[in-house]
Amino acid sequence: MDDKESVIKRIGMSLRVAYETLTLAINIFLLLITVASVGAVVGIATKDISLLLIGFGAIVLFIMGIIVVISIANKRPKFETRVNRKYVSYRYFPDGKTMGHTKRYEITCLANSVDSFIDRYKWSCEQQQRCKVTLLTEDKHQRLIETKEHEWRLNVIRFDPSLKKGEKTQVVLSWDLFCEGGSVPFLSQPVESPTDYLELSVTVPEEPDEIKYIHFNDMGGTETNRSTVIEIHDGEYNRATGEIRYEIHSPNLRHKYMIRWTPKPHILALPKENSDLVSKTRPSKEITDSETKSAGK
């Protein structure tokens, strides 16, 4: 039996034990309620105060148990949605200033009455001349509301009617971007909710000098204002499609993943203050937040 079958078997056994334990607890509870209720009836008939008190106490416990069960059933989880798959792509055009950006979410609701989903976006371009977002989802029940929170652009997708627990849906957003000074050559994405699969994709007109895939532990950088690199390795360029793709299965919650590349010198057109971002990857295991703030969150 391979590891996968063994894990499935252990999970099945654990679920069966949990079910049998819960069933036994419910049966014991019902038995106690029945005995106490009979005692209450007998107490009323015989005017026995002790039996009467036991009966009323059992009724109070029964009502409290119902309230607890209902409150647990209605308690909303910490996250209202789970991202089954998330695709983030950038397409750079030959002029080095015009870009297309797309995000596609496939989500499952973890609670009832989910009426919205929020996408956060922050672009590194300091000379933004065009940053237009469009909701592409073919669903008349979705509506896009744009707002801001500090330096973040918030894209709130409203669901009308609201979604039920277990219901699945897709959200597709597209950006038309133009940056006069040229955009910083990296794409990063934080994992802000439980996610099963994350894919980052960048299409560039010419093969870069160097490509890196980087995994950051953002949770460890809140006090020192530094993001720690957990893993860094060479990326690949598809000459047939012009694409750089970084696939992450079961990404870590509250971590960040990045594609960073070094363009050919003759197509590099970046503001001077961002020039350090396209230098060769340093051997240091730490990179400052000022260098890693997401170009395409």
Secondary structure by P-SEA (a helix, b strand, c coil): ccaaaaaaaaaaaaaaaaaaaaaaaaaaaaaaaaaaaaaaaaaaaaccaaaaaaaaaaaaaaaaaaaaaaaaaaccccccccccbbbbbbbbccccccbbbbbbbbbbbccccccbbbbbbbbccccccbbbbbbccccccbbbbbbbcccbbbbbbbbcccccccccbbbbbbbbbbbccccccbbbbbbcccccbbbbbbbccccccbbbbbbbccccccccccccccbbbbbbbcccccbbbbbbcccccccccbbbbbccccccccccccccccccccccccccccccccccc
